[in-house]
Amino acid sequence: MAADLNTIRDIAGRVATAQGIEVVDVELRGGGKARILRITIDKPEGVTHEDCALVSREVSTILDVEDAVAGAAYTLEVSSPGLDRKLVRPEDYRRFTGSRLKLMTREPVNGNRHFEGRLQSFEGGRLTLEIITSKKKPKPGHPIPPGESIEIDLANVEKANLVPEI
């Protein structure tokens, strides 16, 4: 039986929620003895080392008891999302409205797929991004100058990360 990510996500979610923590992401990478189960957690006031250790201990125990990773060897990593965290779910975009982010789209928008800007709003599955800069030069006739805003469907977002502002 292979590892079921939904079961692992449910287990991690139960443990985290009991501690006032949210599970941001769960991923299982690699194969054989090199498998890594990575659980990313967060909470409004920030994640501490103790939060990671607690979630790691409790999730590890439950995973072993329920054999959720089906007897396979793996390394469990529990960490915070970091300053450049990924934005994946609609809640992420709502929470980080006003933040600076880098974004790559699946399909070009105004001739470009790479953007950097400030997330102005997120409503109805669409985000509005005030352009700070674009990573690559747009095709002629499709420039999006800094300060202009662009709307992008969440379904068209391939990857989005916060840009730390320190």
Secondary structure, DSSP 8 states (H G I E B T S, - for coil): ----HHHHHHHHHHHHHHTT-EEEEEEEE--GGG-EEEEEEE-TT---HHHHHHHHHHHHHHHHHHTTTTT---EEEEE---TT-B--SHHHHHHTTT-EEEEEEEEEETTEEEEEEEEEEEETTEEEEEEEE-SS---TT----TT-EEEEEGGGEEEEEE----
